[in-house]
């Protein structure tokens, strides 16, 4: 029988009431955490050291360059461009500089035909997004 190991990351998550919706790992082996209505996305700096409390919050303030919504559904990592793609309740947000908390390019309903994006999938060449109610025609 194979044994699995689980980590709780109490140093980062305890007493925050986080509602986690997804995880993705970047090429630096950092873990990115999407949350539901918890003010943004979290990057765990040393995810394989559960006692580490080193993290960075990427806030959802709705300001230019930040996440457009606190409701984050799904994450995807683009290793070719070193970007994090975030499906949100108010469009698709692509983090183009992983060190900056205000480097999101946001694509909203006007550009996508729908704004509440529930999922993202990549086949390694293209990215596909799934909308809440399907794509609205313009």
N, C-alpha and C positions, 0 to 999 in steps of 0.2 A: 504494500500500500504506500502510495506517495504522500508525503507530508507537505502541506502548504503553509507558508508563513504570511501572517497579516500584520499590518502596522496601523496604529490608531492616530499618530501624529498629534497627541494630546497637547504638546507644547504650542502648537499653532491653532488647533481647532477647539480646544476645551473652552466651555462657557461662551462660545460665540454663536451657538445655535445654527451652525451652517447647514444649509440644505444643498448638498452636493449633487450636481447633475451630470458631471463628467470629468474625465481626466485625459491628459495627453502628455507624452514625453517628448522633449526636444533633443537636439543632437548633443547638447551639453548635459544630458541626463537630468534635467530639472523637470519637475512635474507641474503642470498647469492644471488648475482646478476651476471648473465653472460652477457657479452657484445660482440658486433660485432666490431672488429677492434678498441678497445679502451684500448689496453695494458693490459688486464687481467680481473680478477674477483674481485668483491668488496664484502666485508662482512660488513653489517650494524650492528653496535654494539647494538644500541637501536632503532630498527625499528619502534616501536610503540610510539616513541616520535619524531614526524616529525621535530621538531626544532633541534634535535640532529645532530651534525656534526661528531660524532665519527664513523669512519670506518677504515677498513684495506684493502689495495690493495694487491692482489696476482698477481704479474706481469707475463706477458708472454714473458720471455726473451729467451726462447729456451735453457737456461742453464740447466745442470743436476739438477733435482728435481723441476723445475719450469714448468709452463704451456708451452706446445710446440708450441702454436699458439695464436695469438691475436684474432682469429675468434673462438668464443665460441658459440655453437649452443644450447645446452640443459644441464640442471643440474638435478641430482638426489641425494637424501640423503639416505644413508644406516644407519638406526637407530641401527641396530644390531652391527655394527663395528664402528659407529660414523665417517663415511667417506662421502666425497662429490665426486660424479662421474661427470666428465665434458666431454661432447662430443665436440671435436674440429675438426678443418680442418686438423690437423696432428695427429690424433689418439685419444685414450681414456686416460684421465688423472684422476687418483684417488688420492685425497688428504687424506693421512692417519693420519696426525696430524693437526687438525683444527687450532691450534695456530701457526703453522710454515708456512711461505710463500714459503718454498722450500722443502716441504715434499710430492711432487707429484710422484707417480709411473706412468710412461707413457708406454702405450701399442701402438705400431705403426703397420704399414702394415705387417711387418715381423711376428708379433705375431698374428695379427687379420685377415689378409688376405685382408685388405682394410684399408685406413687411414682416409678418411674424413667421420667422424661419425656425422650424423645429429640428431639422437634422441636416447634416453635411456628410457627404461621402466622397472619397477620392479613389480612383482606380490607378493612381500614380501618374496619370497624364491629365485628367480633367477632374474638376470638382462639380458635384451635383448638390443642389440644395432642395429640401422639401419644405413647402409652405404649409401653414396651418389649414387653409381652406383651398389650397390649390392656387395656381397662378392666375391673377386677375388680368384680363386683357385690357390694353390701353387704347 
